[in-house]
Amino acid sequence: EFKECFSLYDKKQKGKINASDLMAVMRCLGASPTPGEVQRHLHLHKIDRNTELDFSTFLNIMYRQTKQEEPEKEILTALSMMDRQKTGVITVSELRAKLTRLGEKLSEEE
């Protein structure tokens, strides 16, 4: 899956992608890096935003990114911020309002 997505952005078929495409490739694979995180990954590998990176470097970056992402923790933090009374509970209507404000389209069942 990683190689397939990487290959989609390997426009010159040289086994490399543009550093400027890194965020798009990472998101294609389900990661959620911020622009700052992408910049830090590039800096760590001494890669300029206008150059290319190979698949091996990409795998290393993806490994580091997935290690630092903790979706459950992020979700719990977001939910606790919505819990104004600190009861450990939010209403369905509160969750629906927040998600639809963020652009999610929800059916009644969802």
Biopython code that builds the backbone (N, CA, C, O; Angstrom):
import numpy as np
from Bio.PDB.StructureBuilder import StructureBuilder

atoms = [
    (1, "GLU", "N", (0.831, -1.200, 0.000)),
    (1, "GLU", "CA", (0.000, 0.000, 0.000)),
    (1, "GLU", "C", (0.876, 1.266, 0.000)),
    (1, "GLU", "O", (0.604, 2.209, -0.744)),
    (2, "PHE", "N", (1.923, 1.284, 0.833)),
    (2, "PHE", "CA", (2.803, 2.447, 0.887)),
    (2, "PHE", "C", (3.479, 2.670, -0.461)),
    (2, "PHE", "O", (3.528, 3.794, -0.962)),
    (3, "LYS", "N", (4.001, 1.591, -1.044)),
    (3, "LYS", "CA", (4.715, 1.695, -2.318)),
    (3, "LYS", "C", (3.768, 2.158, -3.419)),
    (3, "LYS", "O", (4.144, 2.965, -4.269)),
    (4, "GLU", "N", (2.544, 1.646, -3.401)),
    (4, "GLU", "CA", (1.556, 2.015, -4.418)),
    (4, "GLU", "C", (1.236, 3.510, -4.365)),
    (4, "GLU", "O", (1.219, 4.182, -5.396)),
    (5, "CYS", "N", (0.986, 4.016, -3.181)),
    (5, "CYS", "CA", (0.674, 5.439, -3.028)),
    (5, "CYS", "C", (1.890, 6.292, -3.388)),
    (5, "CYS", "O", (1.761, 7.313, -4.064)),
    (6, "PHE", "N", (3.065, 5.870, -2.936)),
    (6, "PHE", "CA", (4.303, 6.585, -3.250)),
    (6, "PHE", "C", (4.478, 6.673, -4.766)),
    (6, "PHE", "O", (4.826, 7.726, -5.300)),
    (7, "SER", "N", (4.233, 5.557, -5.451)),
    (7, "SER", "CA", (4.407, 5.498, -6.910)),
    (7, "SER", "C", (3.477, 6.447, -7.648)),
    (7, "SER", "O", (3.825, 6.951, -8.717)),
    (8, "LEU", "N", (2.296, 6.695, -7.088)),
    (8, "LEU", "CA", (1.359, 7.627, -7.721)),
    (8, "LEU", "C", (1.944, 9.040, -7.814)),
    (8, "LEU", "O", (1.616, 9.794, -8.730)),
    (9, "TYR", "N", (2.803, 9.389, -6.870)),
    (9, "TYR", "CA", (3.409, 10.724, -6.845)),
    (9, "TYR", "C", (4.817, 10.741, -7.455)),
    (9, "TYR", "O", (5.443, 11.797, -7.554)),
    (10, "ASP", "N", (5.308, 9.571, -7.860)),
    (10, "ASP", "CA", (6.623, 9.464, -8.498)),
    (10, "ASP", "C", (6.457, 9.778, -9.984)),
    (10, "ASP", "O", (6.474, 8.885, -10.831)),
    (11, "LYS", "N", (6.298, 11.048, -10.274)),
    (11, "LYS", "CA", (5.940, 11.493, -11.626)),
    (11, "LYS", "C", (6.993, 11.166, -12.679)),
    (11, "LYS", "O", (6.649, 10.918, -13.835)),
    (12, "LYS", "N", (8.268, 11.161, -12.299)),
    (12, "LYS", "CA", (9.347, 10.892, -13.259)),
    (12, "LYS", "C", (9.729, 9.410, -13.303)),
    (12, "LYS", "O", (10.625, 9.020, -14.051)),
    (13, "GLN", "N", (9.043, 8.583, -12.497)),
    (13, "GLN", "CA", (9.330, 7.143, -12.425)),
    (13, "GLN", "C", (10.800, 6.861, -12.081)),
    (13, "GLN", "O", (11.425, 5.969, -12.655)),
    (14, "LYS", "N", (11.342, 7.648, -11.123)),
    (14, "LYS", "CA", (12.730, 7.492, -10.698)),
    (14, "LYS", "C", (12.835, 6.924, -9.284)),
    (14, "LYS", "O", (13.932, 6.825, -8.735)),
    (15, "GLY", "N", (11.704, 6.553, -8.698)),
    (15, "GLY", "CA", (11.738, 6.061, -7.326)),
    (15, "GLY", "C", (11.852, 7.174, -6.306)),
    (15, "GLY", "O", (12.297, 6.954, -5.179)),
    (16, "LYS", "N", (11.442, 8.387, -6.708)),
    (16, "LYS", "CA", (11.509, 9.543, -5.810)),
    (16, "LYS", "C", (10.248, 10.388, -5.973)),
    (16, "LYS", "O", (9.613, 10.393, -7.027)),
    (17, "ILE", "N", (9.904, 11.101, -4.901)),
    (17, "ILE", "CA", (8.794, 12.056, -4.960)),
    (17, "ILE", "C", (9.326, 13.434, -4.598)),
    (17, "ILE", "O", (10.361, 13.561, -3.945)),
    (18, "ASN", "N", (8.619, 14.449, -5.022)),
    (18, "ASN", "CA", (8.966, 15.814, -4.632)),
    (18, "ASN", "C", (8.671, 15.983, -3.150)),
    (18, "ASN", "O", (7.647, 15.512, -2.655)),
    (19, "ALA", "N", (9.559, 16.646, -2.455)),
    (19, "ALA", "CA", (9.351, 16.901, -1.031)),
    (19, "ALA", "C", (8.062, 17.688, -0.812)),
    (19, "ALA", "O", (7.414, 17.549, 0.225)),
    (20, "SER", "N", (7.694, 18.509, -1.782)),
    (20, "SER", "CA", (6.462, 19.301, -1.654)),
    (20, "SER", "C", (5.206, 18.427, -1.691)),
    (20, "SER", "O", (4.130, 18.884, -1.305)),
    (21, "ASP", "N", (5.326, 17.176, -2.150)),
    (21, "ASP", "CA", (4.190, 16.249, -2.185)),
    (21, "ASP", "C", (4.113, 15.362, -0.948)),
    (21, "ASP", "O", (3.185, 14.564, -0.816)),
    (22, "LEU", "N", (5.075, 15.490, -0.044)),
    (22, "LEU", "CA", (5.147, 14.595, 1.109)),
    (22, "LEU", "C", (3.856, 14.575, 1.919)),
    (22, "LEU", "O", (3.363, 13.499, 2.255)),
    (23, "MET", "N", (3.301, 15.734, 2.237)),
    (23, "MET", "CA", (2.086, 15.771, 3.049)),
    (23, "MET", "C", (0.943, 15.038, 2.350)),
    (23, "MET", "O", (0.211, 14.284, 2.991)),
    (24, "ALA", "N", (0.784, 15.245, 1.058)),
    (24, "ALA", "CA", (-0.294, 14.595, 0.308)),
    (24, "ALA", "C", (-0.137, 13.077, 0.328)),
    (24, "ALA", "O", (-1.120, 12.358, 0.504)),
    (25, "VAL", "N", (1.077, 12.585, 0.152)),
    (25, "VAL", "CA", (1.320, 11.140, 0.156)),
    (25, "VAL", "C", (1.043, 10.571, 1.545)),
    (25, "VAL", "O", (0.442, 9.504, 1.669)),
    (26, "MET", "N", (1.474, 11.269, 2.579)),
    (26, "MET", "CA", (1.243, 10.809, 3.949)),
    (26, "MET", "C", (-0.250, 10.748, 4.256)),
    (26, "MET", "O", (-0.719, 9.795, 4.879)),
    (27, "ARG", "N", (-0.987, 11.750, 3.826)),
    (27, "ARG", "CA", (-2.431, 11.772, 4.070)),
    (27, "ARG", "C", (-3.153, 10.708, 3.260)),
    (27, "ARG", "O", (-4.164, 10.162, 3.704)),
    (28, "CYS", "N", (-2.639, 10.415, 2.080)),
    (28, "CYS", "CA", (-3.174, 9.345, 1.237)),
    (28, "CYS", "C", (-3.145, 8.015, 1.996)),
    (28, "CYS", "O", (-3.982, 7.142, 1.766)),
    (29, "LEU", "N", (-2.182, 7.873, 2.893)),
    (29, "LEU", "CA", (-2.009, 6.640, 3.662)),
    (29, "LEU", "C", (-2.619, 6.718, 5.058)),
    (29, "LEU", "O", (-2.394, 5.832, 5.884)),
    (30, "GLY", "N", (-3.385, 7.767, 5.326)),
    (30, "GLY", "CA", (-4.107, 7.857, 6.591)),
    (30, "GLY", "C", (-3.405, 8.606, 7.704)),
    (30, "GLY", "O", (-3.963, 8.735, 8.793)),
    (31, "ALA", "N", (-2.207, 9.100, 7.473)),
    (31, "ALA", "CA", (-1.519, 9.903, 8.492)),
    (31, "ALA", "C", (-2.116, 11.309, 8.482)),
    (31, "ALA", "O", (-2.731, 11.725, 7.499)),
    (32, "SER", "N", (-1.930, 12.026, 9.569)),
    (32, "SER", "CA", (-2.482, 13.381, 9.677)),
    (32, "SER", "C", (-1.411, 14.382, 10.089)),
    (32, "SER", "O", (-1.541, 15.032, 11.126)),
    (33, "PRO", "N", (-0.362, 14.516, 9.298)),
    (33, "PRO", "CA", (0.694, 15.446, 9.705)),
    (33, "PRO", "C", (0.281, 16.901, 9.514)),
    (33, "PRO", "O", (-0.461, 17.237, 8.591)),
    (34, "THR", "N", (0.770, 17.745, 10.394)),
    (34, "THR", "CA", (0.583, 19.187, 10.223)),
    (34, "THR", "C", (1.701, 19.683, 9.306)),
    (34, "THR", "O", (2.702, 18.988, 9.128)),
    (35, "PRO", "N", (1.546, 20.865, 8.725)),
    (35, "PRO", "CA", (2.646, 21.409, 7.917)),
    (35, "PRO", "C", (3.953, 21.507, 8.712)),
    (35, "PRO", "O", (5.032, 21.268, 8.170)),
    (36, "GLY", "N", (3.852, 21.854, 9.981)),
    (36, "GLY", "CA", (5.046, 21.940, 10.826)),
    (36, "GLY", "C", (5.719, 20.590, 11.019)),
    (36, "GLY", "O", (6.947, 20.498, 11.015)),
    (37, "GLU", "N", (4.917, 19.541, 11.189)),
    (37, "GLU", "CA", (5.485, 18.200, 11.341)),
    (37, "GLU", "C", (6.198, 17.770, 10.063)),
    (37, "GLU", "O", (7.288, 17.199, 10.118)),
    (38, "VAL", "N", (5.585, 18.042, 8.918)),
    (38, "VAL", "CA", (6.210, 17.696, 7.638)),
    (38, "VAL", "C", (7.538, 18.429, 7.503)),
    (38, "VAL", "O", (8.537, 17.843, 7.085)),
    (39, "GLN", "N", (7.546, 19.700, 7.854)),
    (39, "GLN", "CA", (8.780, 20.491, 7.776)),
    (39, "GLN", "C", (9.855, 19.916, 8.690)),
    (39, "GLN", "O", (11.025, 19.861, 8.311)),
    (40, "ARG", "N", (9.470, 19.486, 9.893)),
    (40, "ARG", "CA", (10.438, 18.889, 10.824)),
    (40, "ARG", "C", (11.005, 17.581, 10.266)),
    (40, "ARG", "O", (12.202, 17.319, 10.379)),
    (41, "HIS", "N", (10.136, 16.763, 9.663)),
    (41, "HIS", "CA", (10.613, 15.512, 9.051)),
    (41, "HIS", "C", (11.640, 15.816, 7.959)),
    (41, "HIS", "O", (12.694, 15.181, 7.896)),
    (42, "LEU", "N", (11.330, 16.778, 7.110)),
    (42, "LEU", "CA", (12.246, 17.138, 6.026)),
    (42, "LEU", "C", (13.565, 17.669, 6.586)),
    (42, "LEU", "O", (14.643, 17.316, 6.108)),
    (43, "HIS", "N", (13.462, 18.517, 7.600)),
    (43, "HIS", "CA", (14.663, 19.094, 8.221)),
    (43, "HIS", "C", (15.530, 17.996, 8.847)),
    (43, "HIS", "O", (16.753, 18.013, 8.715)),
    (44, "LEU", "N", (14.894, 17.056, 9.520)),
    (44, "LEU", "CA", (15.607, 15.956, 10.166)),
    (44, "LEU", "C", (16.426, 15.152, 9.151)),
    (44, "LEU", "O", (17.527, 14.691, 9.452)),
    (45, "HIS", "N", (15.880, 14.993, 7.960)),
    (45, "HIS", "CA", (16.562, 14.231, 6.906)),
    (45, "HIS", "C", (17.372, 15.125, 5.966)),
    (45, "HIS", "O", (17.864, 14.677, 4.930)),
    (46, "LYS", "N", (17.498, 16.396, 6.349)),
    (46, "LYS", "CA", (18.261, 17.377, 5.550)),
    (46, "LYS", "C", (17.767, 17.442, 4.106)),
    (46, "LYS", "O", (18.548, 17.432, 3.155)),
    (47, "ILE", "N", (16.447, 17.509, 3.979)),
    (47, "ILE", "CA", (15.819, 17.582, 2.659)),
    (47, "ILE", "C", (15.170, 18.944, 2.505)),
    (47, "ILE", "O", (14.354, 19.351, 3.333)),
    (48, "ASP", "N", (15.529, 19.634, 1.459)),
    (48, "ASP", "CA", (14.938, 20.928, 1.131)),
    (48, "ASP", "C", (13.570, 20.689, 0.500)),
    (48, "ASP", "O", (13.360, 19.689, -0.187)),
    (49, "ARG", "N", (12.652, 21.603, 0.734)),
    (49, "ARG", "CA", (11.289, 21.460, 0.209)),
    (49, "ARG", "C", (11.257, 21.402, -1.324)),
    (49, "ARG", "O", (10.281, 20.919, -1.898)),
    (50, "ASN", "N", (12.303, 21.884, -1.988)),
    (50, "ASN", "CA", (12.341, 21.906, -3.451)),
    (50, "ASN", "C", (13.086, 20.719, -4.049)),
    (50, "ASN", "O", (13.322, 20.689, -5.257)),
    (51, "THR", "N", (13.463, 19.732, -3.218)),
    (51, "THR", "CA", (14.182, 18.563, -3.724)),
    (51, "THR", "C", (13.290, 17.326, -3.668)),
    (51, "THR", "O", (12.077, 17.429, -3.485)),
    (52, "GLU", "N", (13.902, 16.167, -3.828)),
    (52, "GLU", "CA", (13.144, 14.918, -3.844)),
    (52, "GLU", "C", (13.603, 14.001, -2.715)),
    (52, "GLU", "O", (14.686, 14.173, -2.157)),
    (53, "LEU", "N", (12.756, 13.022, -2.389)),
    (53, "LEU", "CA", (13.146, 12.018, -1.412)),
    (53, "LEU", "C", (12.809, 10.641, -1.952)),
    (53, "LEU", "O", (11.852, 10.471, -2.706)),
    (54, "ASP", "N", (13.617, 9.652, -1.552)),
    (54, "ASP", "CA", (13.405, 8.293, -2.043)),
    (54, "ASP", "C", (12.449, 7.528, -1.130)),
    (54, "ASP", "O", (12.034, 8.025, -0.083)),
    (55, "PHE", "N", (12.110, 6.307, -1.549)),
    (55, "PHE", "CA", (11.126, 5.506, -0.826)),
    (55, "PHE", "C", (11.617, 5.126, 0.564)),
    (55, "PHE", "O", (10.833, 5.113, 1.513)),
    (56, "SER", "N", (12.891, 4.821, 0.696)),
    (56, "SER", "CA", (13.452, 4.452, 1.990)),
    (56, "SER", "C", (13.306, 5.593, 3.001)),
    (56, "SER", "O", (12.919, 5.368, 4.147)),
    (57, "THR", "N", (13.612, 6.799, 2.573)),
    (57, "THR", "CA", (13.463, 7.972, 3.439)),
    (57, "THR", "C", (11.995, 8.189, 3.775)),
    (57, "THR", "O", (11.649, 8.507, 4.912)),
    (58, "PHE", "N", (11.138, 8.014, 2.778)),
    (58, "PHE", "CA", (9.700, 8.153, 2.999)),
    (58, "PHE", "C", (9.215, 7.167, 4.063)),
    (58, "PHE", "O", (8.450, 7.541, 4.952)),
    (59, "LEU", "N", (9.658, 5.908, 3.976)),
    (59, "LEU", "CA", (9.254, 4.906, 4.972)),
    (59, "LEU", "C", (9.706, 5.314, 6.368)),
    (59, "LEU", "O", (8.963, 5.145, 7.335)),
    (60, "ASN", "N", (10.907, 5.844, 6.479)),
    (60, "ASN", "CA", (11.420, 6.298, 7.765)),
    (60, "ASN", "C", (10.551, 7.423, 8.322)),
    (60, "ASN", "O", (10.230, 7.438, 9.510)),
    (61, "ILE", "N", (10.176, 8.355, 7.464)),
    (61, "ILE", "CA", (9.322, 9.475, 7.875)),
    (61, "ILE", "C", (7.949, 8.964, 8.312)),
    (61, "ILE", "O", (7.416, 9.408, 9.329)),
    (62, "MET", "N", (7.380, 8.034, 7.548)),
    (62, "MET", "CA", (6.064, 7.482, 7.907)),
    (62, "MET", "C", (6.131, 6.748, 9.242)),
    (62, "MET", "O", (5.211, 6.847, 10.054)),
    (63, "TYR", "N", (7.206, 6.022, 9.468)),
    (63, "TYR", "CA", (7.373, 5.314, 10.734)),
    (63, "TYR", "C", (7.376, 6.306, 11.898)),
    (63, "TYR", "O", (6.682, 6.109, 12.895)),
    (64, "ARG", "N", (8.159, 7.362, 11.760)),
    (64, "ARG", "CA", (8.226, 8.378, 12.819)),
    (64, "ARG", "C", (6.866, 9.042, 13.034)),
    (64, "ARG", "O", (6.461, 9.282, 14.171)),
    (65, "GLN", "N", (6.170, 9.332, 11.950)),
    (65, "GLN", "CA", (4.876, 10.006, 12.049)),
    (65, "GLN", "C", (3.847, 9.118, 12.744)),
    (65, "GLN", "O", (3.126, 9.576, 13.630)),
    (66, "THR", "N", (3.777, 7.852, 12.343)),
    (66, "THR", "CA", (2.773, 6.970, 12.941)),
    (66, "THR", "C", (3.087, 6.687, 14.406)),
    (66, "THR", "O", (2.175, 6.459, 15.201)),
    (67, "LYS", "N", (4.376, 6.701, 14.773)),
    (67, "LYS", "CA", (4.732, 6.516, 16.180)),
    (67, "LYS", "C", (4.264, 7.682, 17.032)),
    (67, "LYS", "O", (3.875, 7.491, 18.184)),
    (68, "GLN", "N", (4.295, 8.892, 16.478)),
    (68, "GLN", "CA", (3.942, 10.065, 17.282)),
    (68, "GLN", "C", (2.444, 10.338, 17.287)),
    (68, "GLN", "O", (1.953, 11.040, 18.171)),
    (69, "GLU", "N", (1.708, 9.799, 16.321)),
    (69, "GLU", "CA", (0.263, 10.029, 16.280)),
    (69, "GLU", "C", (-0.441, 9.051, 17.215)),
    (69, "GLU", "O", (-0.175, 7.850, 17.180)),
    (70, "GLU", "N", (-1.316, 9.558, 18.028)),
    (70, "GLU", "CA", (-2.120, 8.732, 18.912)),
    (70, "GLU", "C", (-3.573, 9.164, 18.758)),
    (70, "GLU", "O", (-4.059, 9.989, 19.531)),
    (71, "PRO", "N", (-4.276, 8.608, 17.756)),
    (71, "PRO", "CA", (-5.634, 9.082, 17.480)),
    (71, "PRO", "C", (-6.591, 8.970, 18.670)),
    (71, "PRO", "O", (-7.417, 9.856, 18.887)),
    (72, "GLU", "N", (-6.480, 7.878, 19.443)),
    (72, "GLU", "CA", (-7.391, 7.733, 20.579)),
    (72, "GLU", "C", (-7.192, 8.861, 21.590)),
    (72, "GLU", "O", (-8.154, 9.417, 22.120)),
    (73, "LYS", "N", (-5.937, 9.182, 21.842)),
    (73, "LYS", "CA", (-5.630, 10.253, 22.799)),
    (73, "LYS", "C", (-6.143, 11.593, 22.277)),
    (73, "LYS", "O", (-6.693, 12.389, 23.038)),
    (74, "GLU", "N", (-5.961, 11.842, 20.972)),
    (74, "GLU", "CA", (-6.434, 13.091, 20.377)),
    (74, "GLU", "C", (-7.957, 13.198, 20.468)),
    (74, "GLU", "O", (-8.491, 14.266, 20.768)),
    (75, "ILE", "N", (-8.648, 12.096, 20.209)),
    (75, "ILE", "CA", (-10.112, 12.092, 20.274)),
    (75, "ILE", "C", (-10.576, 12.335, 21.705)),
    (75, "ILE", "O", (-11.476, 13.142, 21.939)),
    (76, "LEU", "N", (-9.965, 11.640, 22.660)),
    (76, "LEU", "CA", (-10.348, 11.830, 24.062)),
    (76, "LEU", "C", (-10.086, 13.259, 24.529)),
    (76, "LEU", "O", (-10.886, 13.821, 25.278)),
    (77, "THR", "N", (-8.989, 13.844, 24.100)),
    (77, "THR", "CA", (-8.687, 15.235, 24.451)),
    (77, "THR", "C", (-9.744, 16.165, 23.880)),
    (77, "THR", "O", (-10.226, 17.064, 24.570)),
    (78, "ALA", "N", (-10.106, 15.951, 22.616)),
    (78, "ALA", "CA", (-11.128, 16.790, 21.974)),
    (78, "ALA", "C", (-12.469, 16.645, 22.685)),
    (78, "ALA", "O", (-13.157, 17.638, 22.923)),
    (79, "LEU", "N", (-12.842, 15.418, 23.022)),
    (79, "LEU", "CA", (-14.119, 15.201, 23.711)),
    (79, "LEU", "C", (-14.108, 15.822, 25.105)),
    (79, "LEU", "O", (-15.111, 16.390, 25.537)),
    (80, "SER", "N", (-12.987, 15.721, 25.810)),
    (80, "SER", "CA", (-12.936, 16.308, 27.158)),
    (80, "SER", "C", (-13.035, 17.825, 27.105)),
    (80, "SER", "O", (-13.524, 18.449, 28.047)),
    (81, "MET", "N", (-12.569, 18.429, 26.001)),
    (81, "MET", "CA", (-12.703, 19.879, 25.848)),
    (81, "MET", "C", (-14.169, 20.272, 25.658)),
    (81, "MET", "O", (-14.569, 21.379, 26.019)),
    (82, "MET", "N", (-14.962, 19.372, 25.097)),
    (82, "MET", "CA", (-16.387, 19.647, 24.890)),
    (82, "MET", "C", (-17.196, 19.409, 26.165)),
    (82, "MET", "O", (-18.314, 19.910, 26.290)),
    (83, "ASP", "N", (-16.648, 18.659, 27.098)),
    (83, "ASP", "CA", (-17.328, 18.303, 28.346)),
    (83, "ASP", "C", (-17.162, 19.437, 29.357)),
    (83, "ASP", "O", (-16.277, 19.402, 30.212)),
    (84, "ARG", "N", (-18.026, 20.438, 29.241)),
    (84, "ARG", "CA", (-17.888, 21.645, 30.075)),
    (84, "ARG", "C", (-18.123, 21.391, 31.561)),
    (84, "ARG", "O", (-17.487, 22.020, 32.407)),
    (85, "GLN", "N", (-19.032, 20.471, 31.883)),
    (85, "GLN", "CA", (-19.324, 20.183, 33.293)),
    (85, "GLN", "C", (-18.354, 19.162, 33.892)),
    (85, "GLN", "O", (-18.426, 18.861, 35.083)),
    (86, "LYS", "N", (-17.452, 18.634, 33.069)),
    (86, "LYS", "CA", (-16.467, 17.635, 33.509)),
    (86, "LYS", "C", (-17.135, 16.413, 34.129)),
    (86, "LYS", "O", (-16.709, 15.911, 35.169)),
    (87, "THR", "N", (-18.198, 15.947, 33.464)),
    (87, "THR", "CA", (-18.913, 14.763, 33.933)),
    (87, "THR", "C", (-18.459, 13.499, 33.209)),
    (87, "THR", "O", (-18.835, 12.391, 33.592)),
    (88, "GLY", "N", (-17.650, 13.666, 32.165)),
    (88, "GLY", "CA", (-17.220, 12.516, 31.380)),
    (88, "GLY", "C", (-18.219, 12.138, 30.306)),
    (88, "GLY", "O", (-18.121, 11.073, 29.696)),
    (89, "VAL", "N", (-19.200, 13.034, 30.073)),
    (89, "VAL", "CA", (-20.271, 12.748, 29.114)),
    (89, "VAL", "C", (-20.556, 14.001, 28.293)),
    (89, "VAL", "O", (-20.522, 15.115, 28.815)),
    (90, "ILE", "N", (-20.838, 13.808, 27.000)),
    (90, "ILE", "CA", (-21.360, 14.898, 26.168)),
    (90, "ILE", "C", (-22.617, 14.375, 25.491)),
    (90, "ILE", "O", (-22.766, 13.170, 25.289)),
    (91, "THR", "N", (-23.507, 15.273, 25.145)),
    (91, "THR", "CA", (-24.757, 14.840, 24.518)),
    (91, "THR", "C", (-24.544, 14.593, 23.029)),
    (91, "THR", "O", (-23.601, 15.098, 22.419)),
    (92, "VAL", "N", (-25.447, 13.806, 22.470)),
    (92, "VAL", "CA", (-25.411, 13.526, 21.036)),
    (92, "VAL", "C", (-25.549, 14.826, 20.256)),
    (92, "VAL", "O", (-24.875, 15.025, 19.245)),
    (93, "SER", "N", (-26.426, 15.713, 20.728)),
    (93, "SER", "CA", (-26.636, 16.974, 20.013)),
    (93, "SER", "C", (-25.374, 17.845, 20.034)),
    (93, "SER", "O", (-25.081, 18.527, 19.052)),
    (94, "GLU", "N", (-24.627, 17.827, 21.139)),
    (94, "GLU", "CA", (-23.367, 18.580, 21.199)),
    (94, "GLU", "C", (-22.355, 18.026, 20.194)),
    (94, "GLU", "O", (-21.691, 18.782, 19.484)),
    (95, "LEU", "N", (-22.249, 16.706, 20.147)),
    (95, "LEU", "CA", (-21.313, 16.073, 19.219)),
    (95, "LEU", "C", (-21.717, 16.345, 17.778)),
    (95, "LEU", "O", (-20.872, 16.673, 16.945)),
    (96, "ARG", "N", (-23.013, 16.210, 17.479)),
    (96, "ARG", "CA", (-23.511, 16.469, 16.126)),
    (96, "ARG", "C", (-23.221, 17.918, 15.723)),
    (96, "ARG", "O", (-22.750, 18.171, 14.614)),
    (97, "ALA", "N", (-23.499, 18.857, 16.611)),
    (97, "ALA", "CA", (-23.281, 20.274, 16.309)),
    (97, "ALA", "C", (-21.808, 20.541, 16.004)),
    (97, "ALA", "O", (-21.488, 21.254, 15.053)),
    (98, "LYS", "N", (-20.924, 19.974, 16.802)),
    (98, "LYS", "CA", (-19.488, 20.189, 16.596)),
    (98, "LYS", "C", (-19.028, 19.569, 15.277)),
    (98, "LYS", "O", (-18.296, 20.206, 14.520)),
    (99, "LEU", "N", (-19.445, 18.342, 14.996)),
    (99, "LEU", "CA", (-19.020, 17.672, 13.765)),
    (99, "LEU", "C", (-19.563, 18.357, 12.517)),
    (99, "LEU", "O", (-18.847, 18.494, 11.525)),
    (100, "THR", "N", (-20.821, 18.789, 12.559)),
    (100, "THR", "CA", (-21.386, 19.446, 11.377)),
    (100, "THR", "C", (-20.759, 20.827, 11.174)),
    (100, "THR", "O", (-20.618, 21.278, 10.038)),
    (101, "ARG", "N", (-20.384, 21.496, 12.258)),
    (101, "ARG", "CA", (-19.676, 22.763, 12.126)),
    (101, "ARG", "C", (-18.312, 22.574, 11.472)),
    (101, "ARG", "O", (-17.801, 23.472, 10.802)),
    (102, "LEU", "N", (-17.733, 21.398, 11.676)),
    (102, "LEU", "CA", (-16.425, 21.091, 11.088)),
    (102, "LEU", "C", (-16.545, 20.523, 9.675)),
    (102, "LEU", "O", (-15.543, 20.171, 9.053)),
    (103, "GLY", "N", (-17.788, 20.436, 9.172)),
    (103, "GLY", "CA", (-17.976, 20.015, 7.785)),
    (103, "GLY", "C", (-18.406, 18.577, 7.581)),
    (103, "GLY", "O", (-18.563, 18.147, 6.439)),
    (104, "GLU", "N", (-18.604, 17.811, 8.656)),
    (104, "GLU", "CA", (-19.054, 16.427, 8.513)),
    (104, "GLU", "C", (-20.535, 16.400, 8.157)),
    (104, "GLU", "O", (-21.340, 17.127, 8.741)),
    (105, "LYS", "N", (-20.880, 15.562, 7.201)),
    (105, "LYS", "CA", (-22.280, 15.365, 6.832)),
    (105, "LYS", "C", (-22.743, 14.090, 7.532)),
    (105, "LYS", "O", (-22.193, 13.015, 7.294)),
    (106, "LEU", "N", (-23.745, 14.205, 8.387)),
    (106, "LEU", "CA", (-24.207, 13.061, 9.168)),
    (106, "LEU", "C", (-25.677, 12.773, 8.915)),
    (106, "LEU", "O", (-26.505, 13.681, 8.840)),
    (107, "SER", "N", (-25.981, 11.479, 8.784)),
    (107, "SER", "CA", (-27.390, 11.081, 8.714)),
    (107, "SER", "C", (-27.900, 10.978, 10.150)),
    (107, "SER", "O", (-27.108, 11.024, 11.091)),
    (108, "GLU", "N", (-29.196, 10.841, 10.324)),
    (108, "GLU", "CA", (-29.772, 10.711, 11.666)),
    (108, "GLU", "C", (-29.213, 9.468, 12.357)),
    (108, "GLU", "O", (-28.926, 9.493, 13.553)),
    (109, "GLU", "N", (-29.063, 8.390, 11.603)),
    (109, "GLU", "CA", (-28.550, 7.141, 12.161)),
    (109, "GLU", "C", (-27.105, 7.290, 12.645)),
    (109, "GLU", "O", (-26.734, 6.780, 13.702)),
    (110, "GLU", "N", (-26.296, 8.001, 11.849)),
    (110, "GLU", "CA", (-24.891, 8.188, 12.239)),
    (110, "GLU", "C", (-24.789, 9.010, 13.504)),
    (110, "GLU", "O", (-23.686, 9.270, 13.984)),
]
sb = StructureBuilder()
sb.init_structure("model")
sb.init_model(0)
sb.init_chain("A")
sb.init_seg("    ")
for serial, (resi, resn, name, xyz) in enumerate(atoms, 1):
    if name == "N":
        sb.init_residue(resn, " ", resi, " ")
    sb.init_atom(name, np.array(xyz, "f"), 0.0, 1.0, " ", f" {name:<3s}", serial, name[0])
structure = sb.get_structure()
